[in-house]
Amino acid sequence: MKNFKSMASAVVIAAGLGLTGQAAQAADVSFMSFSYAEEAAKPSVEALLKGFEAQTKLTVEPLGYAWGDMQKNIFLRARSKTLPSVAQLSERWLPSFANVAGLVDLNEVYGKDKLASIFAPDALAMGQIGSKQNALPLISGSIGLIGNKAVLEKAGITKLPTSVDEFRTALIAVRDKVPNSVPYTMATKNNGSILLDFMIWNWTFGGEIIDEQGKVKVGNGDAGKKALGFMVGLMKDRLAAPEIDRPDARRLVAQNASAFFFDAPQARTHLRSFSGQGAAFDANVLPMPTPVTAAGKEPASIQWGHLLVQFAADGKANAEAPASKFISYLTSDAAQATFPLEQSALPVTKSGRADPKVTGDSFLAAWAKAAGNPRRNEVGIWPNAAELTQIIGEEVQGALLGQKSADDAIQAMQKRLEMSMANVNKQN
């Protein structure tokens, strides 16, 4: 008790003096997580924290923030020098944080060769920028299309659509035969979510937003205009709805009020929770390839995963640091055998993916088949990804709300993206 009181006093003094460096706190590790803020995932995160504390006798302070607020709050904490020990990121955010003071290169903590021996190559690559391992993966998968079997059957649809035309026909059937439904819960708010839907449809129509050399391509040719025009048409014909974000889509699908939405495989876990049916709702969850514009074309999907980053006052750490031990635990066989599966996602380690519970999961097998060859997020890889995402989200939303035509929105998007990328390309 005496030691605890002394530690608590030190925390108060440090806070009062405004000392710089890591946030002064009683816990050995602070963990900033969006999964902890999600109703469906919170119990699983709490189980991980209890497991770590029982194994190591170290304590963890969880800091829950909504997915859409995470980036903003990490930057605010960086400015106030109150960064957490460990933070959970969406894989597409990593470039935005590459230059944050205190970010630890995890190759220096665990060893590059050792990490390569433990993690699946595709999962490990999500956390790499240049020669640095800026993050380690926590769960992995892709962003793809999900159908709701119950809603489709109510609309008289017995076969999943494979073409864009069939997809639209299915949406019309749902609109006309399923009262008070949103046939496709397309993301129409939250720039980060809007980006994903637009990116997939842009690829579907043969477009590209930014190539690997940093050249903006979205306004070149007709693909971007066709993709956005397609999305605008869905809104106009009440096949999609305004003010829809990913959490809204999950709830509507779980309530059998929507037939299709884009999400990661962890959507199954959210649907189990929001439906109130648990695993019984799985029968309605249909992973499916994104419809294509012509037979023989590859369905579009996006690489996806959650990452773990570590912060230290000087950007240095060793494997014995409490935060390092916490990351080691989250990526251990014990954690990877439970947490990813509870989130309906793939483990990130080689041993985790070989687990019979993974290889025998029919949902994950169907997901992998439907995903095909997921493409890297072509916006998230750039250091100005946050600005790019904002530009794309604003222009898409402007067109969806009828504030400008699809053609005008795409041309405005092209010009604004070029201005944003100009500084990045100069630096390169």
Beta strands, then each sheet from edge to edge (+ up, - down):
strand 1: 29-33
strand 2: 60-64
strand 3: 86-90
strand 4: 128-129
strand 5: 132-133
strand 6: 136-148
strand 7: 260-263
strand 8: 285-288
strand 9: 302-310
sheet 1: 2+ 1+ 3+ 9- 6+ 7-
sheet 2: 2+ 1+ 3+ 9- 6+ 8-
sheet 3: 4+ 5-
end
